[in-house]
Amino acid sequence: MEEKEILLTQEGYDNLEKELEYLKTEKRTEISERIKVALGFGDLSENSEYDEAKNAQASNETKIAELENKLRYAKVIDESEIDTKTVQVGNTVKVLDMEFDEEVEYTIVGSTEVDLAQNKISNESPVGSALLGAKKNQVVEAQVPAGVIKLKILEIKK
């Protein structure tokens, strides 16, 4: 199975590394202590604390493997290569939603860095992929669940 490249900003890459380090150290230690305590309760056949701790351990190990895989295939976006002539991953784009006459600012990021609360959208999302490659003052159309939306690009920033 061939893995696809995962685009990340330097900040996103650093955050994944920090999370991985936390899961491998503090979280593993915490779970291991829970297992030790649960073993002290005796009979494992009816020991829900032990079962919960083992499930937490399995979940943590799965998350560690996922993060290691993401980091293995990560391509960090070189900030110096990002320009503001066309929209690309790493840019912040101010657009005008032409239907609602409303300005919105999106930061285009790789799929692992999506944070809708901060308007960080994936380059693979309908809006993100529609914006990629577009220039200032260009109108793009994005096919979203609610239909087609038209966005006019007002500004492209790093």
C-alpha angles and dihedrals in degrees: 000000000000116000121218124232115265115217115217137170115232088254091053092048091049091049091052091050091050092049091048092050091049092050093047095048120021098023094046090049092048092050092045089054090050090052092050092050092047091050087057089063091072126219107064095197092075100025108119093176089059092047092050092048092049090049090050089050092052091047092050092049090050091051091048091052091049093051093046089052093049091050091047092057096034121127111195112217111239104232091207091060093055112100132181099229093089133015114264139158108294096034126117110220128197110206137178114229096219096201095055097026088231129141117226131178120214131184112212111222139162117277094261094058099053113140112167092187087065094038091248104151130185122256084228095055119101093253094039094050091045090054096047112107094009123130134223113288091016118130115223130188122219125194105224130169091265092053134267119338126194119217126186114207109231101171140003118203137174 
